[in-house]
Amino acid sequence: RPPQTPGGGFMKNYLAGMGQAFRNKRLLALFAMTGLTFTMLYGPIITCFPVLADQRFQAGPAAIGTGMLFSALGSALAAARLSRLNRRFGQRRLLLFSQCLYLLCLLSFPLLPGFWWLVLPILLFGLGQGLTVPNVQTLLLQEAPPSQRASVMAVNAMLQRGGQTLAPVAFSFLIISFGLHWGFHGGVALALGIAALALFAAPDKY
């Protein structure tokens, strides 16, 4: 718990500590990873995947929803094993591996011959989410000063909501203006960006 000071001193010191925390480049990189990760979820997956399923395979809402369930299943499976995986491989390797899973998911979408084959890349995406999101949150808590952790996590939540809000608009514009494949190309760019940030922000410990 941060120390209390009389009058407005506490708020002044708190804001000064916040400013110092947000000059931390590693912390800013982790924030960017959060924003890009949720842009990935709500752009290529939640916005573009249903359009692909409908246009190419004439899948109905029930089938699309069932397919999306495998993303949640993958996330749960990865998160359940995350502690053991972190001890064995380290956070940086897992974050980089998760981006490989994202790339496999996005690049395989146009190649698969039937709707139910799409379940496989959706499962891979879920595994990537289960490796990425908890690890980024853990690294944020480790990097933030103890007195600023609540504020850091509040900013992190704001960036999650920002990704959820902006990604459908941005990716809808992409697929309307340039074609559906550009939605998945955008996802590839996001995955590469997250990987670059992971190289900088995640500790090199195995």
ROKEGU-319698 format. One record per residue (C-alpha): z, y negated, x; residue number from 1. Coordinates in nm, 3 decimals, always signed. Example, Ala and Ser with C-alpha at 12.3 -4.5 7.8 and 13.67 -1.06 7.14 Angstrom:
BEGIN
+---------+---------+---------+------+
|      c3 |      c2 |      c1 | nugu |
+---------+---------+---------+------+
|  +0.780 |  +0.450 |  +1.230 |    1 |
|  +0.714 |  +0.106 |  +1.367 |    2 |
+---------+---------+---------+------+
END
This chain:
BEGIN
+---------+---------+---------+------+
|      c3 |      c2 |      c1 | nugu |
+---------+---------+---------+------+
|  +0.000 |  +0.000 |  +0.000 |    1 |
|  -0.095 |  -0.342 |  +0.148 |    2 |
|  +0.199 |  -0.571 |  +0.234 |    3 |
|  +0.288 |  -0.837 |  -0.023 |    4 |
|  +0.308 |  -1.203 |  +0.081 |    5 |
|  +0.443 |  -1.497 |  -0.122 |    6 |
|  +0.221 |  -1.714 |  -0.339 |    7 |
|  -0.152 |  -1.704 |  -0.274 |    8 |
|  -0.111 |  -1.562 |  +0.073 |    9 |
|  -0.167 |  -1.206 |  -0.041 |   10 |
|  -0.501 |  -1.285 |  -0.204 |   11 |
|  -0.610 |  -1.492 |  +0.096 |   12 |
|  -0.524 |  -1.215 |  +0.338 |   13 |
|  -0.684 |  -0.956 |  +0.109 |   14 |
|  -1.013 |  -1.145 |  +0.090 |   15 |
|  -1.007 |  -1.200 |  +0.466 |   16 |
|  -0.960 |  -0.827 |  +0.516 |   17 |
|  -1.248 |  -0.760 |  +0.277 |   18 |
|  -1.473 |  -0.989 |  +0.476 |   19 |
|  -1.380 |  -0.809 |  +0.797 |   20 |
|  -1.441 |  -0.469 |  +0.638 |   21 |
|  -1.788 |  -0.566 |  +0.521 |   22 |
|  -1.889 |  -0.678 |  +0.868 |   23 |
|  -1.860 |  -0.314 |  +0.968 |   24 |
|  -2.220 |  -0.195 |  +1.017 |   25 |
|  -2.131 |  +0.169 |  +0.967 |   26 |
|  -1.970 |  +0.083 |  +0.634 |   27 |
|  -2.279 |  -0.111 |  +0.525 |   28 |
|  -2.498 |  +0.186 |  +0.619 |   29 |
|  -2.284 |  +0.414 |  +0.402 |   30 |
|  -2.315 |  +0.171 |  +0.112 |   31 |
|  -2.692 |  +0.177 |  +0.156 |   32 |
|  -2.685 |  +0.557 |  +0.151 |   33 |
|  -2.502 |  +0.549 |  -0.182 |   34 |
|  -2.754 |  +0.310 |  -0.333 |   35 |
|  -3.053 |  +0.510 |  -0.209 |   36 |
|  -2.902 |  +0.844 |  -0.316 |   37 |
|  -2.854 |  +0.730 |  -0.675 |   38 |
|  -3.196 |  +0.565 |  -0.673 |   39 |
|  -3.331 |  +0.906 |  -0.574 |   40 |
|  -3.151 |  +1.076 |  -0.861 |   41 |
|  -3.253 |  +0.827 |  -1.130 |   42 |
|  -3.603 |  +0.760 |  -0.993 |   43 |
|  -3.800 |  +1.069 |  -0.886 |   44 |
|  -3.578 |  +1.316 |  -1.071 |   45 |
|  -3.458 |  +1.164 |  -1.398 |   46 |
|  -3.758 |  +0.932 |  -1.446 |   47 |
|  -4.056 |  +1.110 |  -1.286 |   48 |
|  -3.972 |  +1.479 |  -1.334 |   49 |
|  -3.980 |  +1.467 |  -1.718 |   50 |
|  -4.315 |  +1.284 |  -1.706 |   51 |
|  -4.456 |  +1.553 |  -1.476 |   52 |
|  -4.321 |  +1.831 |  -1.698 |   53 |
|  -4.468 |  +1.671 |  -2.009 |   54 |
|  -4.808 |  +1.566 |  -1.873 |   55 |
|  -4.888 |  +1.870 |  -1.661 |   56 |
|  -4.711 |  +2.154 |  -1.844 |   57 |
|  -4.658 |  +2.011 |  -2.197 |   58 |
|  -4.288 |  +2.097 |  -2.173 |   59 |
|  -4.068 |  +1.988 |  -2.460 |   60 |
|  -3.735 |  +1.804 |  -2.440 |   61 |
|  -3.531 |  +2.125 |  -2.465 |   62 |
|  -3.717 |  +2.288 |  -2.176 |   63 |
|  -3.693 |  +1.974 |  -1.962 |   64 |
|  -3.320 |  +1.947 |  -2.032 |   65 |
|  -3.270 |  +2.312 |  -1.944 |   66 |
|  -3.457 |  +2.261 |  -1.618 |   67 |
|  -3.238 |  +1.964 |  -1.533 |   68 |
|  -2.928 |  +2.180 |  -1.575 |   69 |
|  -3.019 |  +2.351 |  -1.249 |   70 |
|  -2.964 |  +2.024 |  -1.064 |   71 |
|  -2.604 |  +2.019 |  -1.186 |   72 |
|  -2.569 |  +2.387 |  -1.096 |   73 |
|  -2.693 |  +2.322 |  -0.742 |   74 |
|  -2.455 |  +2.028 |  -0.700 |   75 |
|  -2.160 |  +2.238 |  -0.815 |   76 |
|  -2.249 |  +2.524 |  -0.579 |   77 |
|  -2.281 |  +2.297 |  -0.277 |   78 |
|  -1.970 |  +2.095 |  -0.355 |   79 |
|  -1.764 |  +2.411 |  -0.401 |   80 |
|  -1.846 |  +2.519 |  -0.044 |   81 |
|  -1.847 |  +2.174 |  +0.111 |   82 |
|  -1.516 |  +2.192 |  +0.297 |   83 |
|  -1.611 |  +2.515 |  +0.473 |   84 |
|  -1.962 |  +2.388 |  +0.546 |   85 |
|  -1.826 |  +2.066 |  +0.695 |   86 |
|  -1.596 |  +2.258 |  +0.927 |   87 |
|  -1.881 |  +2.476 |  +1.044 |   88 |
|  -2.170 |  +2.230 |  +1.070 |   89 |
|  -2.028 |  +1.878 |  +1.055 |   90 |
|  -2.111 |  +1.595 |  +0.818 |   91 |
|  -2.413 |  +1.460 |  +1.003 |   92 |
|  -2.593 |  +1.793 |  +1.007 |   93 |
|  -2.521 |  +1.850 |  +0.639 |   94 |
|  -2.642 |  +1.503 |  +0.545 |   95 |
|  -2.964 |  +1.556 |  +0.739 |   96 |
|  -3.008 |  +1.902 |  +0.589 |   97 |
|  -2.960 |  +1.757 |  +0.241 |   98 |
|  -3.253 |  +1.522 |  +0.303 |   99 |
|  -3.465 |  +1.821 |  +0.403 |  100 |
|  -3.375 |  +1.971 |  +0.065 |  101 |
|  -3.479 |  +1.648 |  -0.107 |  102 |
|  -3.812 |  +1.652 |  +0.079 |  103 |
|  -3.879 |  +2.016 |  -0.009 |  104 |
|  -3.806 |  +1.935 |  -0.372 |  105 |
|  -4.033 |  +1.631 |  -0.388 |  106 |
|  -4.322 |  +1.778 |  -0.190 |  107 |
|  -4.327 |  +2.104 |  -0.387 |  108 |
|  -4.344 |  +1.944 |  -0.734 |  109 |
|  -4.725 |  +1.892 |  -0.733 |  110 |
|  -4.792 |  +2.240 |  -0.592 |  111 |
|  -4.619 |  +2.465 |  -0.844 |  112 |
|  -4.828 |  +2.648 |  -1.103 |  113 |
|  -4.594 |  +2.656 |  -1.404 |  114 |
|  -4.307 |  +2.464 |  -1.559 |  115 |
|  -4.034 |  +2.718 |  -1.488 |  116 |
|  -4.129 |  +2.719 |  -1.122 |  117 |
|  -4.002 |  +2.360 |  -1.118 |  118 |
|  -3.650 |  +2.496 |  -1.158 |  119 |
|  -3.653 |  +2.593 |  -0.788 |  120 |
|  -3.705 |  +2.239 |  -0.649 |  121 |
|  -3.463 |  +2.099 |  -0.906 |  122 |
|  -3.202 |  +2.347 |  -0.779 |  123 |
|  -3.275 |  +2.237 |  -0.421 |  124 |
|  -3.229 |  +1.877 |  -0.522 |  125 |
|  -2.893 |  +1.959 |  -0.680 |  126 |
|  -2.781 |  +2.132 |  -0.361 |  127 |
|  -2.878 |  +1.819 |  -0.169 |  128 |
|  -2.678 |  +1.599 |  -0.407 |  129 |
|  -2.376 |  +1.825 |  -0.371 |  130 |
|  -2.392 |  +1.785 |  +0.007 |  131 |
|  -2.469 |  +1.412 |  +0.011 |  132 |
|  -2.250 |  +1.236 |  -0.245 |  133 |
|  -1.907 |  +1.384 |  -0.154 |  134 |
|  -1.974 |  +1.347 |  +0.219 |  135 |
|  -2.074 |  +0.982 |  +0.187 |  136 |
|  -1.762 |  +0.909 |  -0.019 |  137 |
|  -1.545 |  +1.084 |  +0.239 |  138 |
|  -1.702 |  +0.886 |  +0.523 |  139 |
|  -1.645 |  +0.562 |  +0.331 |  140 |
|  -1.275 |  +0.640 |  +0.293 |  141 |
|  -1.249 |  +0.731 |  +0.661 |  142 |
|  -1.428 |  +0.415 |  +0.773 |  143 |
|  -1.255 |  +0.165 |  +0.543 |  144 |
|  -0.926 |  +0.002 |  +0.647 |  145 |
|  -0.641 |  +0.151 |  +0.441 |  146 |
|  -0.569 |  -0.180 |  +0.265 |  147 |
|  -0.935 |  -0.214 |  +0.157 |  148 |
|  -1.014 |  +0.138 |  +0.041 |  149 |
|  -0.986 |  +0.058 |  -0.330 |  150 |
|  -1.224 |  -0.236 |  -0.294 |  151 |
|  -1.466 |  -0.034 |  -0.081 |  152 |
|  -1.480 |  +0.242 |  -0.343 |  153 |
|  -1.524 |  -0.019 |  -0.618 |  154 |
|  -1.827 |  -0.157 |  -0.434 |  155 |
|  -1.953 |  +0.198 |  -0.388 |  156 |
|  -1.927 |  +0.259 |  -0.763 |  157 |
|  -2.111 |  -0.068 |  -0.829 |  158 |
|  -2.396 |  +0.049 |  -0.604 |  159 |
|  -2.410 |  +0.380 |  -0.792 |  160 |
|  -2.447 |  +0.190 |  -1.121 |  161 |
|  -2.706 |  -0.035 |  -0.958 |  162 |
|  -2.915 |  +0.264 |  -0.856 |  163 |
|  -2.887 |  +0.410 |  -1.205 |  164 |
|  -3.000 |  +0.081 |  -1.360 |  165 |
|  -3.280 |  -0.026 |  -1.127 |  166 |
|  -3.438 |  +0.309 |  -1.035 |  167 |
|  -3.587 |  +0.391 |  -1.378 |  168 |
|  -3.742 |  +0.043 |  -1.398 |  169 |
|  -3.882 |  +0.054 |  -1.044 |  170 |
|  -4.017 |  +0.408 |  -1.067 |  171 |
|  -4.162 |  +0.353 |  -1.413 |  172 |
|  -4.352 |  +0.058 |  -1.265 |  173 |
|  -4.473 |  +0.279 |  -0.979 |  174 |
|  -4.607 |  +0.557 |  -1.198 |  175 |
|  -4.762 |  +0.320 |  -1.455 |  176 |
|  -4.928 |  +0.104 |  -1.191 |  177 |
|  -5.029 |  +0.360 |  -0.927 |  178 |
|  -4.994 |  +0.707 |  -1.077 |  179 |
|  -4.727 |  +0.973 |  -1.109 |  180 |
|  -4.767 |  +1.096 |  -0.751 |  181 |
|  -4.644 |  +0.758 |  -0.626 |  182 |
|  -4.308 |  +0.824 |  -0.791 |  183 |
|  -4.263 |  +1.127 |  -0.569 |  184 |
|  -4.400 |  +0.944 |  -0.264 |  185 |
|  -4.131 |  +0.684 |  -0.327 |  186 |
|  -3.872 |  +0.961 |  -0.328 |  187 |
|  -3.998 |  +1.085 |  +0.009 |  188 |
|  -3.950 |  +0.734 |  +0.150 |  189 |
|  -3.596 |  +0.726 |  +0.010 |  190 |
|  -3.509 |  +1.061 |  +0.170 |  191 |
|  -3.636 |  +0.943 |  +0.508 |  192 |
|  -3.434 |  +0.624 |  +0.474 |  193 |
|  -3.116 |  +0.816 |  +0.390 |  194 |
|  -3.173 |  +1.045 |  +0.690 |  195 |
|  -3.209 |  +0.746 |  +0.922 |  196 |
|  -2.888 |  +0.594 |  +0.788 |  197 |
|  -2.707 |  +0.928 |  +0.827 |  198 |
|  -2.799 |  +0.938 |  +1.196 |  199 |
|  -2.627 |  +0.602 |  +1.237 |  200 |
|  -2.332 |  +0.631 |  +0.999 |  201 |
|  -2.221 |  +0.994 |  +1.017 |  202 |
|  -2.009 |  +1.103 |  +1.317 |  203 |
|  -2.170 |  +1.333 |  +1.569 |  204 |
|  -1.903 |  +1.603 |  +1.543 |  205 |
|  -1.968 |  +1.970 |  +1.481 |  206 |
+---------+---------+---------+------+
END
